[in-house]
């Protein structure tokens, strides 16, 4: 199957969709044996508690009526074509082509009527997949990626969702089509390929989040924190608190306070974190010796570099390289 054939398959009306088109509510009877939760007012909220140990990929069945529900897994909705309206925590949310919505566990939601031109792809991820190890693969790229990962992953009550207005991002669409090809025509290593593609999808979404947030602040008197962190990441070997403050038209004292309040880290700590991240990447992906790496990231005192690296990673640079 190639991508042209895949697109044809996605738009083709399935047997169940044809039945739902004639009677949208005919599938509701299958939910009557599902558990419901009573702490939500109004109509019952059904519990979709499926035993999942891998990623599921489905196309939303057009014309079907699905009751308000929660589930024990993370759901990602991608609008491949057309549009849809979701009700999430009692609020109507509009999604158009290219948009992505990530729903945490236990979020009451449903999708309202969809029609022939509306193609919604659902990724169902076990909670264990969105784990510290998975997110750390993204967060480990630098202070800006760490900040963005925390922005989309921090939750206390597991009742949140996040929208990504990615527009008609052809790269994202291309990656999702690759996932669908692996899913509909599984081959050797397809499961691993799909999980790897999910890393790319989340990376693309983080870029979208950063770009959208940055655009929100253009023309205003405020500066987006992510832009400052990106600047530190790009210039960690040459910037100072004073030069960074000048770049963003801040007083150094104000910038220092703003960073500490917003991130919990001082300017010096953020620079050091970025240096250590760069060191870990070089240890893993280059043949540079430890002295060269320390010099590359701005440390002239090798003993100090060893001390700070071990404080952060709990092992020496040599041990880190051997483990990697």
C-alpha positions in Angstrom: 0.0 0.0 0.0 1.3 3.4 -0.9 0.2 6.8 0.5 -2.2 7.4 -2.4 -3.9 4.1 -1.7 -3.9 4.9 2.1 -5.7 8.2 1.5 -8.3 6.4 -0.7 -8.8 3.8 2.1 -9.2 6.5 4.8 -11.9 8.3 2.8 -13.7 5.2 1.7 -16.9 4.6 3.7 -16.7 1.4 5.8 -19.6 -0.9 6.3 -20.1 0.3 9.9 -20.0 4.0 8.7 -22.6 3.3 6.1 -24.8 1.8 8.9 -24.2 4.7 11.2 -25.1 7.1 8.4 -28.5 5.5 8.2 -28.9 5.4 12.0 -26.2 7.2 13.9 -27.5 6.0 17.3 -27.6 2.3 16.5 -24.2 1.6 18.1 -25.2 3.0 21.5 -26.6 -0.3 22.8 -23.1 -1.7 23.1 -22.3 0.8 25.9 -25.1 -0.2 28.2 -22.9 -2.8 30.0 -20.0 -0.3 30.5 -19.3 1.1 33.9 -20.3 4.7 34.5 -19.1 7.4 36.9 -21.5 9.2 39.1 -19.4 12.3 40.1 -20.2 14.1 36.8 -23.6 15.9 36.5 -26.0 15.4 33.7 -25.8 12.4 31.3 -23.8 9.4 32.5 -20.1 9.3 31.7 -19.0 5.9 30.6 -15.7 4.3 31.5 -13.6 2.9 28.6 -11.1 0.7 30.5 -9.5 -1.4 27.9 -6.5 -3.6 28.7 -3.8 -2.0 26.5 -0.1 -2.9 26.4 0.7 -1.3 23.0 -0.3 1.7 20.9 -3.7 1.4 19.1 -4.4 3.4 16.0 -8.0 3.9 14.8 -10.0 6.0 12.4 -12.9 7.6 14.0 -16.1 6.1 12.7 -18.0 8.9 10.9 -21.7 9.5 11.6 -21.6 7.4 14.8 -22.8 8.7 18.1 -20.4 8.1 21.0 -21.5 8.9 24.6 -19.5 11.0 26.9 -16.7 8.9 28.3 -13.4 8.7 30.1 -10.6 6.2 29.8 -7.5 4.9 31.4 -5.2 5.7 28.5 -3.9 8.8 26.8 -5.7 9.7 23.5 -4.3 11.8 20.7 -6.8 13.0 18.1 -5.4 14.2 14.7 -7.7 15.9 12.2 -6.4 14.4 8.9 -9.1 16.1 6.9 -12.2 18.2 7.4 -13.0 19.3 11.0 -14.7 18.1 14.2 -16.2 19.5 17.4 -15.3 17.9 20.7 -16.9 18.3 24.0 -14.2 18.2 26.7 -15.0 18.8 30.4 -18.3 20.3 29.2 -16.6 22.8 26.9 -17.0 22.8 23.1 -13.6 22.6 21.3 -13.2 23.1 17.5 -10.6 21.3 15.6 -9.8 21.8 11.9 -7.5 20.0 9.5 -4.0 19.6 10.9 -5.0 20.2 14.5 -4.1 17.8 17.3 -5.7 17.3 20.7 -4.0 15.3 23.5 -6.4 14.0 26.2 -5.1 12.8 29.5 -6.7 10.0 31.4 -10.0 10.5 33.1 -11.0 13.5 30.9 -14.8 13.4 30.1 -15.1 13.9 26.4 -16.8 13.0 23.2 -16.8 13.9 19.5 -20.0 15.4 18.0 -21.3 14.5 14.6 -18.8 14.0 11.9 -19.5 13.6 8.2 -18.0 12.1 5.0 -15.3 14.7 4.6 -14.1 14.5 8.2 -11.3 12.1 8.8 -10.1 11.9 12.4 -7.2 9.6 13.4 -7.0 8.4 17.0 -3.9 7.2 18.7 -4.5 5.4 22.0 -1.4 5.2 24.2 -1.0 3.2 27.4 -0.2 5.5 30.3 3.0 3.6 30.7 4.1 4.8 27.2 4.0 8.4 28.2 6.6 7.7 30.8 9.6 9.4 32.3 11.9 7.5 30.0 9.8 8.5 26.9 9.6 12.1 27.8 13.2 12.3 28.8 14.2 11.4 25.3 12.7 14.7 24.3 13.5 16.7 27.3 17.2 15.6 27.2 17.9 17.7 24.2 18.2 20.9 26.1 16.6 23.4 28.5 14.0 24.6 25.9 12.8 21.0 25.2 12.7 20.2 28.9 10.6 23.3 29.5 8.2 22.4 26.6 7.9 18.8 27.8 7.0 20.0 31.3 4.5 22.4 29.8 2.5 19.6 28.2 3.0 16.8 30.7 2.6 18.4 34.2 -0.7 17.5 35.7 -2.1 16.8 39.1 -5.6 15.6 38.6 -5.3 13.9 35.2 -8.2 15.9 33.8 -6.4 18.0 31.3 -6.1 18.3 27.5 -3.9 20.3 25.3 -4.5 21.6 21.8 -1.9 22.0 19.0 -2.9 24.3 16.2 -0.4 22.9 13.7 -2.2 24.1 10.6 -1.7 22.1 7.5 1.7 20.8 8.7 2.7 18.5 5.8 5.6 17.0 7.7 3.4 16.0 10.6 0.8 14.6 8.2 3.6 12.6 6.4 4.8 11.1 9.6 1.2 10.1 10.6 0.7 8.5 7.2 3.8 6.5 7.8 2.3 5.3 11.2 -0.9 4.3 9.4 1.0 2.4 6.7 2.8 0.4 9.4 -0.5 -0.2 11.3 -2.7 -1.2 8.4 0.0 -3.4 6.8 2.2 -4.6 9.7 5.6 -6.0 8.9 8.6 -7.1 10.9 9.5 -4.3 13.4 6.2 -2.5 12.7 5.6 -2.1 16.5 9.0 -0.6 17.0 8.6 1.7 14.0 5.3 3.0 15.3 6.8 3.8 18.7 9.7 5.6 17.0 7.4 7.6 14.8 5.6 8.7 18.0 8.8 10.3 19.2 8.9 12.3 15.9 5.2 13.2 16.3 5.7 14.5 19.8 8.9 16.4 18.7 6.9 18.0 15.9 4.1 19.0 18.4 6.6 20.5 20.7 7.9 22.6 17.8 4.4 23.7 17.0 3.8 24.6 20.7 6.9 26.7 20.8 6.2 28.5 17.6 2.5 29.2 18.5 3.4 30.5 21.9 6.2 32.7 20.5 3.8 34.1 17.9 1.3 35.0 20.7 3.8 37.4 22.2 4.8 39.1 19.0 3.6 42.7 19.0 3.0 42.7 22.8 5.1 44.2 25.5 5.8 40.7 27.0 8.5 38.2 26.1 7.8 34.5 25.9 9.8 32.5 28.4 10.5 29.9 25.7 12.2 32.4 23.5 14.6 33.3 26.4 15.4 29.7 27.0 15.9 29.1 23.3 18.4 32.0 23.3 20.3 30.5 26.3 20.4 27.1 24.6 21.7 28.6 21.3 24.3 30.9 23.1 25.2 29.1 26.3 28.9 29.3 25.6 29.0 33.0 25.0 26.1 34.7 26.7 26.0 36.3 30.2 23.2 37.5 32.3 24.0 41.1 31.2 24.2 40.3 27.5 21.0 38.2 27.6 19.2 41.0 29.5 20.3 43.5 26.9 19.1 41.2 24.0 15.6 41.1 25.5 15.6 44.8 26.7 15.4 43.7 30.4 17.3 44.9 33.5 19.6 42.1 34.6 18.0 41.9 38.0 14.6 41.6 36.5 15.7 38.8 34.1 17.3 37.0 37.0 14.2 37.1 39.1 11.9 36.3 36.1 13.9 33.1 35.3 14.1 32.0 38.9 10.4 32.5 39.4 9.4 30.9 36.1 11.7 27.9 36.0 12.9 27.4 39.6 16.5 27.8 38.4 18.9 30.7 38.3 20.5 32.0 35.1 23.7 30.3 36.1 21.9 27.0 36.8 20.2 27.1 33.4 23.5 27.7 31.6 25.1 24.9 33.5 22.2 22.5 32.7 22.6 23.3 29.0 26.3 22.6 29.2 25.7 19.3 30.9 23.1 18.3 28.3 25.5 19.2 25.5 28.2 17.1 27.2 25.9 14.1 27.5 25.1 14.3 23.8 28.8 14.5 22.9 29.6 11.6 25.2 27.0 9.5 23.5 27.4 10.5 19.9 31.1 11.5 19.4 34.6 10.1 19.9 35.9 13.3 21.6 37.8 12.6 24.8 36.6 14.0 28.1 39.1 16.9 28.1 37.9 18.0 24.6 34.2 17.8 25.6 34.8 19.9 28.8 36.6 22.5 26.7 33.9 22.4 24.0 31.2 23.3 26.5 33.1 26.0 28.2 34.9 24.4 31.2 38.6 25.0 31.7 38.7 23.2 35.0 38.3 19.5 34.3 37.8 18.6 38.0 34.9 21.1 38.3 33.4 19.6 35.1 33.6 16.1 36.6 32.0 17.4 39.9 29.1 19.1 38.2 28.4 16.2 35.8 28.3 13.7 38.6 26.0 15.9 40.6 23.5 16.0 37.7 23.8 12.4 36.3 24.9 10.5 39.4 27.9 9.0 37.5 31.2 10.2 36.0 31.4 11.1 32.3 33.4 7.9 31.7 30.6 5.8 33.3 27.9 7.7 31.4 29.7 7.0 28.1 30.1 3.4 28.9 26.5 3.0 29.9 25.3 4.8 26.8 
